Amino acid sequence: MDIRLEDKNAVVTGSSTGIGRAVALKFAESGANVVVHYYRFAEKAEELAETIRKMGRKAVAVQADLGVTADVEKLISRAADFFEERIDILVNNAGTLIQRTAFSEASEEYWDRLMSINFKSVFLCSQKVLPYMPKGSRIINISSVAARTGGGPGSVIYAASKGGINTLTMGMAKELIGKGIWVNAIAPGVITTPFHEKFTPPEVRQGFLQNIPVRREGTPEEIASVAVFLASRYSDYMVGAVVDVNGGLWVG
């Protein structure tokens, strides 16, 4: 099945690296124009935007702290200007763990910052983009298998933020489908990205593998392929779904 997103306009948050980068590239390969959002990695974001432009698609890199309302407004406003007031797809991918922290030791500041980046950003970006979305538009939220399991060592608050995304996805979907906007989510399992290189020690990753039936980590491209499907008309009967892509790590 050759799924095309020809001339669709997409905003992908947190797309300078990892899953977000793979989604932005897969969208461009499928015919979409892309706003590449980043927080810190300006050089990587600019390189990605240039790669997409070389593919014959429109692309621009925009910096924003998605936990800050003014920055979210700047991102969406810039995207709307770039796309001439039409945004067809929003992928809420930006997220972090900050550091592995036991629940009993987590500070209120840690809770607030992690929830702001992972959860509040989904609310803000989705709300601000609505005025620019025509009927048939898609919002895709990136959750995590942690929302199903409570997370690995030191990631309980991260898991809670992703659980919030699952619930928000379902609630948004029921409300926004009446406006002709589809909302779904993807819950990746253990994916080979800079996230795990930074936050997950090798021995912990090896332990994860013992519980994954396919006996390997997933790739960002495998998540991106599902995102393309959810962004297309082939997913028209999916509303409020959380699609698990985890190699069998969690089945339910």
N, C-alpha and C positions, 0 to 999 in steps of 0.2 A: 504494500500500500504506500503510494507516494503522497504524503500529506503536504499540501501547499498552504502557505500563509501569505500568498502573494499580495504585496503592497499593504499589509497590515502594519500598524504602528504599535510598537511594544516598548514598555518601560520595564527593565529588569533590575531590581535593587540588589546591591551587593554583588555586582557582576564583574568585578575586576579579577577575581580568582575563583577556583573551585566550581561548585555546582552552578552558580550564577553565570560564570564565564561560559560554561558549556551550554547553558540554556540560550544565552545571547547568540552564540555562534550557530547553534542548531536552528534558532529562529531565522537568522540571516540566511542560512543555507536553504531554508524553506520559503524564502521570499520576503521576509519581514524587514522593516526598518527598526532600528533599536536605539533607545537611549540607554547608555551604559552608566549606571550609578556606581559611585565609589565613596568611601569615607576617607581612607588613608592612602591607598595605593594609586596615586595619580598616574604614574608612568605606565603601570600595567593597564589601567583603564584606557589611557590614550592609545596605547598599542593595540588594544582590542578594538577600539572604535575605528582605527585606521585599517585593521584587518577586514572589518566588516565593510568599510567603504570600498576597499579593493575588490570585494565580492560584488560590487555594483549596487549596494544598498546604502541607505542614508544612516548615519550614525553620529552620535556626539556623546562625549563623556561629561558627566555633571557630578560635582561633589556635594554631599549633604550629610549632616548628622540627622538620621531619621528619628531620633528621639526628641528632636526640637521642632516644634510646629512651624516656626518661620523657615527652617531649612527644608522641611517637607513641602511647604508652599512654594519655595523657590524651585525645587526639583520639578514639581508638577507644572508650574508655570513655564519653566524653561522647556519642558517636554511639549507642552501645549503649543508654545510658540514655534518650536522646531517642526512639529507635525501639523501645523496650520489648524489647530483647535480640534484634532481628532486623535484620541488614544484608544486603540482597540483591545490592547492586552496589557495587564499589569501583573507582573510576577513579584510577589513579596517574598524575596529570598534572603534578604539581609539578616544576619544573626551571628551570635557569638556565644561562647561559654565564659569568656574573660579569663577564668581560671577554675580549676577543680576545687570546690570548697564544700566541706561537710555541712549539712544542714545546721548542726549544732554550733558551728563556728561562723556561719554566714552573717555578714553585717547588713543593716538596713540599707546602707549605701550600695552594697553589692546587689541586693535584691532590686532596688530601684533602677540601677543602671542596666542590669540584665533584662529586666522586664521592659524597660524603655526601648532598648535596641530590638529585642526579639518579638515583643507582643504589641506594645503601644504603636510601633512603627507600622504594623499591619493595619491597625485601626486608622491611623492618620493618613497613610498613603491611599488606602482604599476610599476613604471618605472624600479626600481632596480631588481624586481623579474622576469621580462620578460625573461632574458636569461636562466632561469632555468625552464620555463614552457613549457611542451610539448603540442602538439595539443590536444584539448579537455579540457584544463585547464579552471579554473573559477576564476574571480575576483568579489567579492561581497562587495559593499560599503554600509555602514550603514549611512543613511541620517536621516531625521526626518520629522514628520508632520509639524514642524516649517518652513520647506522650502516651504510649501504650503500656510501657513497662516501668515507668518511674525513673528511668535513666540508669547509667552506670555509676561507678564510684565518683562521688563529689559533683554530681550533676543534677541533683534533685530539683533545684530551682530552675535550671535550664529545662528540665522535663516539664515542670509546671507551666513554664512560658509556652512550650509547644502544645501542651494540653489545652491551654487557652486558645491557641490558634485553631485547634480542631473544633472547639465549641463555637468560636467566632465564625469560622467557615460555614458551619451548618446554619447558624442564625442569619448571617449575611445572605446565604444562598436562598433561603426561604423568602426573605424580604425583596431581594434585588431581582429575582427571576421575573417578578411582575413588571419590572422596568426593562426586561429583555437583556439582563446581564447575568451571565453564568458565573457561579463561584464554586470552585472545588479546591482540593488540597492534595499535595503529595507528601507522604511520610517516608523519607529515605531511611534505610538502615545504616550500616557501617559502610561509608563510601570513602574511597581513596582520594582525599583532599588535604590541603594545608591545615584544615581544622584538626584532623587527627594527628598530623605531624606535629602540631603545636601543643595539643592538649592531652593526647593519649599516649602513654608510655608503650614501648614495643611489647612488653610482657602482657599488658592489658589488651592490646590489639590481638595478640596471639590467643588470648583467652576468649575474645569475641569469636574468633574463627572456629573454635571448637563447638560453638552453638549455632553456627550458620550452616544449614544443610547443604548449600552449594559449595561450601568450604573455600570461599574467597570473599574479599571485599567487593562492593559494587563500584562502578565507575561513574563519574559525573555525566558522561554521555548517555548512560542508561536512564538517569533521571531526566536528562534533557529530552530524550525521546518521548517520555510520558508527558512532559510539559507541552511538547508540540501537539500531541494527540488531544490534550485537554484544551488547547488553544484553538482547535479546529472544529469544524462542523460535525466531525465524526463522534464527538462527545456530547451531542445535543441532548441526549436523554440522561445525562449525568448532572445532578444538581445536589450540591452539598456533600459530595463524596470525598472521603479521605483515602487516597489510593496508596496502599502499602507497597513499597519497592525495597525489599530487604533480604532477598535470598532465602526466605523462610525463617529468618531469625524470630519473627513474631507472626503467628498465623491465628486469625480470629474472625 
